[in-house]
Amino acid sequence: MTRSIIDYTQRIPNNVDLNGDRTLQRALERWQPNFLSWWREMGPEGSLDYDVYLRTAVSVETSGWAHYDYVKMPDYRWGIFMRPAEAGRTIGFGDHKGQPVWQDVSGEHRSNLRRLIVTQGDTEPASVEQQRHLGLTAPSLYDLRNLFQVNVEEGRHLRAMVYLLHKHFGHDGREEADAMLERHSGDTNNPRILGAFNERTPDWLAFFVFTYFTDRDGKFQLSALAEGSFDPLARTTRFMLTEEAHHMFVGESGVSRVVQRTCAVMKQLGSDDPSRVRAAEAIDLPLLQRYLNFHYSVTLDLFGADHSSNAAIFFSTGIKGRYEENKRTDDHVLKDRGYSILGLENGELKPRDVPMLNALNEVLRDDFIGDSVAGVGRWNKVIEKAGFDFRLKVPPKAFHRKIGPLASAHVSPGGSVMTDSDWHAREAEWLPTSEDRSFVASIMGRCVEPGQFAGWIAPPSRGINNQGMEFEYVRFN
């Protein structure tokens, strides 16, 4: 059998000296064909021969991390990059605050670091699997290209985590890297690790709301890891954040364009009646609110249990910090700090104080909530400018939760605790119904003529890399 030899300066652009590590080369040479097989089987359906106008990172410099050109996705140059090392960097929080950051994995932290890397890495191919059918119903070439850009960057982020596993975790790391290609989103027997990444993304409205909320969770998780004491992971996640910003842009701008088109239809009709809006093949705002409710609440669960001993361990050992840890003004040790978390007590939602070290998942979740609310406010400005009173809003933290103490509560979008029977009687008002999803599916016809857009979404204000609306973002062969 002839081994496939990879050109590590051309095929996999990198700044981690792949050429100088023969052991790592051999590991990647074995993993690479499995990754490509996974891409062909589970990646974007029917797209293997498309020429796509993609952004490729070829270096970490400003001039190199966003190189645009046509490329077939199986030939995409999935590079491995870290932010340049910071001389003299020290641990910024926890029990080892002030000590030099780690360049290698010590035995006592090995299991926890591997767990964090695997959990993050597993989300990347999961997103690709969730979105693999969306290209068949793309609302425009512009949107199709954005979908594929998100997909290839999720693939690059997977490979970044795989590099760390191969480089620093030996046999265990190689097994974990293989397993990330064996699990599949929604698979009954071998699902993805986190629940949100086993949910379906059946249509483009779900995709836009998912990338707004769930990729925003990625922003906060990556930022927390970027503060950490294991320098190779911190430097890797810092570079990943430059690409994660585009994924959130796709979501925020996509929803904004849906809102813009819906408002235009309502003005034409002289009515905001959902049935009339749907008859005009636009997405009514109450339906959008239900999609928002679902994806927002599912994303909140990704932050983990409200009260967590693991969160305390990760912080105290310096492995995972808080969002923008270096901008906070406390002692960064938190031994004597408290934090309020919400729980259910005698049928009522009540706050209680716990040690902040055990509430760090909740701290990160609250940071995410504040960031999410700001974006929803921008969507509401589109509605307000169009002259309509409807306002989108995020539901309360306790709404539709599936993990932690709030999982036992049924809470309305207004914040009221409900009985099981009352919840089930009104659930269809607040979460997408089968009728909602069927309607959205019915208007998802493919629109891929250059410069043309489906009737349920407005064109963007500008193209990618200053290209015009008529630009051929995807070429079909």
C-alpha positions as CSV (number, residue, x, y, z in Angstrom):
1,M,0.0,0.0,0.0
2,T,1.4,3.4,-1.0
3,R,1.0,6.1,1.7
4,S,-0.4,9.4,0.6
5,I,2.3,12.0,1.2
6,I,1.2,15.5,2.2
7,D,3.1,18.6,1.2
8,Y,3.0,20.4,4.6
9,T,4.0,23.8,3.2
10,Q,1.5,23.9,0.4
11,R,-1.3,21.4,1.1
12,I,-1.6,22.3,4.8
13,P,-0.5,25.9,5.4
14,N,0.7,26.2,9.0
15,N,2.9,28.0,11.4
16,V,3.5,25.0,13.7
17,D,6.5,23.5,11.8
18,L,4.7,20.4,10.5
19,N,7.7,19.7,8.3
20,G,9.9,19.3,11.4
21,D,7.9,16.6,13.2
22,R,8.0,13.2,11.5
23,T,5.9,11.5,14.2
24,L,3.2,14.1,13.8
25,Q,3.4,13.9,10.0
26,R,2.7,10.1,10.2
27,A,-0.3,10.6,12.4
28,L,-1.8,13.2,10.2
29,E,-1.1,11.2,7.0
30,R,-3.2,8.4,8.6
31,W,-6.0,10.7,9.7
32,Q,-6.2,12.9,6.5
33,P,-7.8,10.2,4.2
34,N,-10.4,9.5,6.9
35,F,-11.2,13.2,7.1
36,L,-11.7,13.4,3.4
37,S,-13.8,10.3,3.3
38,W,-15.9,11.8,6.1
39,W,-16.2,15.1,4.1
40,R,-17.3,13.3,1.0
41,E,-19.9,11.2,2.9
42,M,-21.1,13.8,5.5
43,G,-20.1,17.2,4.1
44,P,-22.3,19.5,1.9
45,E,-24.4,17.3,-0.3
46,G,-23.8,17.3,-4.0
47,S,-21.1,19.9,-3.8
48,L,-17.8,18.1,-4.4
49,D,-17.2,19.5,-7.9
50,Y,-18.4,23.0,-7.3
51,D,-15.9,25.9,-7.6
52,V,-16.6,28.1,-4.6
53,Y,-15.3,31.6,-4.0
54,L,-13.8,30.9,-0.5
55,R,-11.6,32.7,2.0
56,T,-8.6,30.6,2.9
57,A,-6.2,31.3,5.8
58,V,-2.6,30.9,4.5
59,S,-0.9,32.7,7.4
60,V,-1.8,34.5,10.6
61,E,-0.8,37.9,9.3
62,T,-3.6,40.3,8.3
63,S,-2.5,39.9,4.6
64,G,-2.6,36.1,4.9
65,W,-5.5,34.9,6.9
66,A,-8.2,36.0,4.3
67,H,-7.0,34.9,0.8
68,Y,-10.0,34.7,-1.6
69,D,-10.1,32.5,-4.7
70,Y,-12.2,29.7,-6.3
71,V,-11.6,26.3,-4.9
72,K,-13.3,22.9,-4.8
73,M,-14.1,22.2,-1.2
74,P,-12.3,18.8,-1.0
75,D,-9.2,20.6,-2.2
76,Y,-9.6,23.4,0.4
77,R,-6.3,24.1,2.2
78,W,-7.3,23.4,5.8
79,G,-4.4,25.1,7.5
80,I,-3.2,24.7,11.1
81,F,-2.5,28.1,12.8
82,M,-1.8,29.6,16.1
83,R,-1.5,33.2,17.1
84,P,2.2,34.0,17.5
85,A,3.5,33.2,20.9
86,E,3.6,36.1,23.5
87,A,7.0,36.3,25.1
88,G,6.8,36.0,28.9
89,R,3.1,35.2,29.0
90,T,1.9,34.1,32.4
91,I,-1.2,32.5,33.7
92,G,-3.8,35.2,34.4
93,F,-6.1,33.5,36.9
94,G,-6.6,30.7,39.3
95,D,-4.2,29.0,41.8
96,H,-1.3,29.3,39.4
97,K,-1.8,33.0,38.6
98,G,1.5,34.7,37.7
99,Q,3.3,31.5,36.8
100,P,4.6,30.8,33.2
101,V,2.0,29.3,30.8
102,W,2.4,25.7,29.9
103,Q,3.8,24.6,26.6
104,D,3.2,20.9,27.3
105,V,0.5,18.9,29.1
106,S,1.3,17.8,32.6
107,G,-0.1,14.5,33.9
108,E,-2.4,16.1,36.5
109,H,-4.2,18.2,33.9
110,R,-4.1,15.8,31.0
111,S,-7.6,14.4,31.3
112,N,-9.4,17.7,31.7
113,L,-7.5,19.4,28.9
114,R,-8.2,16.4,26.5
115,R,-11.9,16.6,27.5
116,L,-12.2,20.3,26.7
117,I,-10.4,19.9,23.4
118,V,-12.5,16.9,22.4
119,T,-15.7,18.6,23.3
120,Q,-14.8,21.7,21.3
121,G,-13.5,19.7,18.4
122,D,-16.7,17.5,18.3
123,T,-18.9,20.5,17.7
124,E,-17.1,21.4,14.4
125,P,-17.9,18.4,12.2
126,A,-21.3,18.2,13.9
127,S,-22.2,21.6,12.5
128,V,-21.2,20.5,9.0
129,E,-23.4,17.4,9.3
130,Q,-26.4,19.4,10.6
131,Q,-26.1,21.7,7.6
132,R,-25.2,19.2,4.8
133,H,-28.6,19.4,3.0
134,L,-29.0,23.2,3.1
135,G,-27.2,23.8,-0.2
136,L,-30.1,22.1,-2.0
137,T,-32.4,24.9,-1.0
138,A,-30.1,27.9,-1.0
139,P,-31.9,31.3,-1.4
140,S,-29.0,32.7,-3.5
141,L,-25.5,32.1,-4.7
142,Y,-24.3,34.6,-2.0
143,D,-25.9,32.6,0.7
144,L,-24.7,29.3,-0.7
145,R,-21.2,30.6,-0.7
146,N,-21.5,31.7,2.9
147,L,-22.8,28.3,3.9
148,F,-19.8,26.7,2.3
149,Q,-17.4,29.1,3.9
150,V,-18.9,28.3,7.4
151,N,-18.6,24.6,6.5
152,V,-14.9,24.6,5.5
153,E,-14.0,26.8,8.4
154,E,-15.7,24.3,10.8
155,G,-13.5,21.7,9.1
156,R,-10.4,23.8,9.7
157,H,-11.3,24.2,13.3
158,L,-11.7,20.4,13.7
159,R,-8.3,19.9,12.2
160,A,-6.9,22.5,14.7
161,M,-8.2,20.5,17.6
162,V,-7.0,17.2,16.0
163,Y,-3.5,18.7,15.6
164,L,-3.5,19.4,19.4
165,L,-4.7,15.9,20.2
166,H,-2.0,14.3,17.9
167,K,0.8,16.6,19.1
168,H,0.2,16.5,22.8
169,F,-1.9,13.5,23.8
170,G,-0.2,10.5,22.1
171,H,-2.2,7.3,21.6
172,D,-5.2,8.7,23.5
173,G,-5.2,11.8,21.3
174,R,-5.1,9.7,18.1
175,E,-8.1,7.6,19.3
176,E,-10.1,10.8,20.2
177,A,-9.3,12.3,16.8
178,D,-10.6,9.2,15.0
179,A,-13.7,9.1,17.2
180,M,-14.6,12.7,16.1
181,L,-15.1,11.3,12.5
182,E,-17.1,8.3,13.8
183,R,-19.7,10.1,15.8
184,H,-22.5,11.7,13.7
185,S,-25.1,14.4,14.5
186,G,-28.4,12.8,15.5
187,D,-27.0,9.3,15.3
188,T,-29.0,7.1,17.7
189,N,-26.1,4.9,18.6
190,N,-23.2,7.2,18.3
191,P,-24.3,10.9,18.6
192,R,-22.3,14.0,19.0
193,I,-21.3,14.9,22.6
194,L,-23.5,18.0,23.1
195,G,-27.2,18.0,22.7
196,A,-27.6,21.1,20.5
197,F,-25.4,19.5,17.9
198,N,-27.7,16.5,17.5
199,E,-30.7,18.8,16.6
200,R,-31.7,19.1,13.0
201,T,-31.0,22.2,11.0
202,P,-33.7,21.5,8.4
203,D,-34.0,25.0,6.7
204,W,-32.3,28.3,6.2
205,L,-34.2,30.1,8.9
206,A,-32.9,27.5,11.4
207,F,-29.4,27.9,9.9
208,F,-29.4,31.7,10.4
209,V,-30.8,31.5,13.9
210,F,-28.4,28.7,14.8
211,T,-25.3,30.6,13.5
212,Y,-26.4,33.7,15.4
213,F,-26.9,31.9,18.7
214,T,-25.0,28.7,18.7
215,D,-21.9,30.0,17.0
216,R,-22.0,32.8,19.5
217,D,-21.7,30.1,22.2
218,G,-18.6,29.1,20.3
219,K,-17.3,32.7,20.6
220,F,-17.6,32.6,24.4
221,Q,-16.2,29.1,24.8
222,L,-13.2,29.8,22.6
223,S,-12.6,33.1,24.3
224,A,-12.6,31.3,27.7
225,L,-10.1,28.8,26.4
226,A,-8.0,31.5,24.9
227,E,-7.4,32.9,28.4
228,G,-6.1,29.5,29.5
229,S,-2.7,28.3,30.8
230,F,-2.1,25.7,28.1
231,D,-0.5,28.0,25.6
232,P,-0.9,25.9,22.4
233,L,-4.7,25.7,23.0
234,A,-4.9,29.4,23.9
235,R,-3.1,30.5,20.8
236,T,-5.1,28.1,18.6
237,T,-8.5,29.4,19.9
238,R,-7.5,33.0,19.5
239,F,-6.9,32.5,15.8
240,M,-10.1,30.5,15.5
241,L,-12.0,33.5,16.8
242,T,-11.1,35.5,13.7
243,E,-13.1,33.1,11.6
244,E,-15.9,32.6,14.2
245,A,-16.8,36.2,13.7
246,H,-17.9,35.5,10.1
247,H,-20.2,32.7,11.2
248,M,-22.0,35.0,13.6
249,F,-22.2,37.6,10.8
250,V,-23.9,35.1,8.6
251,G,-26.5,34.5,11.3
252,E,-27.1,38.1,12.3
253,S,-27.2,39.5,8.8
254,G,-29.3,36.5,7.6
255,V,-32.0,37.1,10.2
256,S,-31.9,40.8,9.6
257,R,-32.5,40.2,5.9
258,V,-35.4,37.9,6.7
259,V,-36.9,40.7,8.9
260,Q,-36.3,43.3,6.2
261,R,-38.1,41.2,3.6
262,T,-41.0,40.4,5.9
263,C,-41.5,44.0,6.8
264,A,-41.5,45.0,3.1
265,V,-44.2,42.3,2.5
266,M,-46.3,43.6,5.4
267,K,-46.1,47.1,4.1
268,Q,-47.2,45.9,0.6
269,L,-50.1,44.0,2.2
270,G,-51.0,46.8,4.6
271,S,-51.2,44.0,7.2
272,D,-49.1,42.1,9.7
273,D,-51.6,39.2,9.8
274,P,-49.4,36.0,9.9
275,S,-51.7,34.1,7.6
276,R,-51.5,36.8,4.9
277,V,-47.8,37.1,5.3
278,R,-47.4,33.4,4.8
279,A,-49.7,33.5,1.8
280,A,-47.3,35.9,0.3
281,E,-44.5,33.4,0.9
282,A,-42.7,35.4,3.6
283,I,-41.8,34.5,7.1
284,D,-44.2,36.0,9.7
285,L,-42.5,37.6,12.7
286,P,-44.3,35.4,15.3
287,L,-42.9,32.3,13.5
288,L,-39.4,33.9,13.6
289,Q,-39.9,34.5,17.4
290,R,-40.6,30.8,17.9
291,Y,-37.5,29.8,16.0
292,L,-35.5,32.3,18.1
293,N,-37.0,30.9,21.3
294,F,-36.0,27.3,20.4
295,H,-32.4,28.0,19.3
296,Y,-31.7,30.4,22.1
297,S,-32.9,28.0,24.8
298,V,-31.0,25.1,23.3
299,T,-27.8,27.2,23.1
300,L,-28.1,28.2,26.8
301,D,-27.8,24.5,27.8
302,L,-24.4,24.3,25.9
303,F,-22.8,26.3,28.8
304,G,-23.3,23.4,31.1
305,A,-24.7,23.0,34.6
306,D,-25.4,26.2,36.6
307,H,-23.5,24.8,39.6
308,S,-20.4,22.9,38.5
309,S,-17.4,21.5,40.4
310,N,-15.7,20.9,37.0
311,A,-16.0,24.6,36.2
312,A,-14.3,25.4,39.5
313,I,-11.5,22.9,38.7
314,F,-11.0,24.3,35.2
315,F,-10.6,27.8,36.6
316,S,-8.5,27.1,39.6
317,T,-6.0,25.1,37.6
318,G,-5.8,27.8,35.0
319,I,-7.2,25.7,32.1
320,K,-10.3,27.8,31.3
321,G,-10.9,31.4,32.3
322,R,-13.8,33.8,31.9
323,Y,-14.7,35.8,28.9
324,E,-12.3,38.7,28.6
325,E,-10.6,37.6,31.9
326,N,-7.8,40.1,31.5
327,K,-10.4,43.0,31.5
328,R,-11.9,42.1,34.8
329,T,-10.9,44.0,37.9
330,D,-11.3,41.4,40.7
331,D,-8.4,39.2,42.0
332,H,-8.8,36.5,39.3
333,V,-8.7,33.9,42.0
334,L,-12.3,34.1,43.2
335,K,-11.9,32.1,46.4
336,D,-14.2,34.5,48.4
337,R,-16.6,35.6,45.7
338,G,-20.2,34.6,45.3
339,Y,-22.6,34.6,42.4
340,S,-26.4,34.3,42.1
341,I,-27.9,31.4,40.2
342,L,-31.6,30.7,39.5
343,G,-33.4,27.7,40.8
344,L,-36.9,26.3,41.4
345,E,-38.1,26.3,45.0
346,N,-41.6,25.4,46.0
347,G,-42.9,26.0,42.5
348,E,-41.2,29.5,42.2
349,L,-38.1,30.7,40.5
350,K,-35.7,32.1,43.2
351,P,-32.1,33.2,43.1
352,R,-29.5,31.8,45.5
353,D,-25.9,32.7,46.1
354,V,-23.2,30.1,45.5
355,P,-19.4,30.3,45.4
356,M,-18.5,32.0,42.1
357,L,-16.0,29.3,41.3
358,N,-18.8,26.8,41.1
359,A,-21.0,29.2,39.1
360,L,-18.5,30.0,36.3
361,N,-20.7,28.3,33.7
362,E,-23.5,30.6,34.7
363,V,-21.1,33.6,34.5
364,L,-20.2,32.7,30.9
365,R,-23.9,32.1,30.1
366,D,-24.8,35.5,31.5
367,D,-22.1,37.2,29.3
368,F,-23.6,35.3,26.3
369,I,-27.1,36.5,27.1
370,G,-26.0,40.2,27.3
371,D,-24.2,39.8,23.9
372,S,-27.2,38.1,22.3
373,V,-29.7,40.7,23.5
374,A,-27.7,43.4,21.8
375,G,-28.0,41.7,18.4
376,V,-31.7,41.1,18.7
377,G,-32.1,44.8,19.4
378,R,-30.5,45.5,16.0
379,W,-33.2,43.3,14.3
380,N,-35.9,45.3,16.2
381,K,-34.5,48.5,14.7
382,V,-35.4,47.2,11.3
383,I,-38.9,46.5,12.4
384,E,-39.2,49.8,14.1
385,K,-37.9,51.7,11.0
386,A,-40.5,49.9,8.9
387,G,-43.2,51.3,11.2
388,F,-44.4,48.1,13.0
389,D,-44.9,47.5,16.7
390,F,-43.8,43.9,16.9
391,R,-40.6,43.3,18.8
392,L,-38.4,40.2,18.9
393,K,-37.1,39.3,22.3
394,V,-35.1,36.6,24.0
395,P,-37.1,34.5,26.5
396,P,-36.0,34.3,30.1
397,K,-33.1,32.1,31.2
398,A,-35.4,29.5,32.6
399,F,-37.4,29.0,29.4
400,H,-37.3,25.5,27.8
401,R,-34.1,24.3,29.6
402,K,-33.1,20.7,29.5
403,I,-30.1,20.6,31.9
404,G,-29.5,21.8,35.5
405,P,-32.1,22.7,38.1
406,L,-34.1,24.7,35.6
407,A,-34.8,21.6,33.6
408,S,-37.6,20.6,36.0
409,A,-39.4,23.9,35.4
410,H,-41.9,24.9,32.8
411,V,-41.5,28.6,32.3
412,S,-43.4,30.9,29.9
413,P,-41.7,33.6,27.8
414,G,-43.1,36.0,30.3
415,G,-41.3,34.3,33.2
416,S,-44.2,32.5,34.8
417,V,-43.8,29.0,36.2
418,M,-46.5,26.7,34.7
419,T,-47.9,23.3,35.4
420,D,-47.2,20.5,33.0
421,S,-50.7,20.6,31.6
422,D,-50.7,24.4,31.1
423,W,-47.3,24.2,29.4
424,H,-48.3,21.5,26.9
425,A,-51.5,23.4,26.2
426,R,-49.6,26.5,25.1
427,E,-46.2,25.1,24.0
428,A,-47.2,25.6,20.3
429,E,-47.4,29.4,20.9
430,W,-43.7,29.6,21.9
431,L,-41.8,26.9,20.0
432,P,-41.8,25.9,16.3
433,T,-44.6,23.5,15.4
434,S,-44.6,20.9,12.7
435,E,-46.9,23.3,10.8
436,D,-44.3,26.1,11.1
437,R,-41.5,23.9,9.9
438,S,-43.6,22.6,7.0
439,F,-44.4,26.1,5.9
440,V,-40.8,27.2,6.1
441,A,-39.7,24.1,4.1
442,S,-42.4,24.9,1.5
443,I,-40.8,28.3,0.6
444,M,-37.2,27.0,0.5
445,G,-37.0,26.6,-3.2
446,R,-33.4,26.9,-4.6
447,C,-32.4,30.2,-6.2
448,V,-28.9,30.1,-7.7
449,E,-29.0,32.5,-10.6
450,P,-26.3,35.2,-10.1
451,G,-27.9,38.3,-8.5
452,Q,-31.2,36.6,-7.8
453,F,-32.7,36.0,-4.3
454,A,-35.5,33.9,-3.0
455,G,-38.7,35.9,-2.2
456,W,-38.5,35.3,1.6
457,I,-35.2,37.1,2.1
458,A,-33.8,40.5,1.1
459,P,-30.5,40.9,-0.7
460,P,-27.5,41.9,1.5
461,S,-26.2,45.5,1.5
462,R,-22.9,44.4,0.1
463,G,-21.1,41.4,-1.4
464,I,-18.2,39.3,-0.1
465,N,-14.8,40.8,-0.5
466,N,-16.3,43.9,-2.2
467,Q,-17.9,41.8,-5.0
468,G,-21.2,42.9,-6.5
469,M,-24.5,41.2,-6.3
470,E,-24.2,39.7,-9.8
471,F,-20.9,38.0,-8.9
472,E,-20.8,34.2,-9.5
473,Y,-19.9,33.1,-6.0
474,V,-20.4,29.4,-6.8
475,R,-19.7,27.8,-10.2
476,F,-21.5,24.5,-10.9
477,N,-19.6,21.9,-12.9
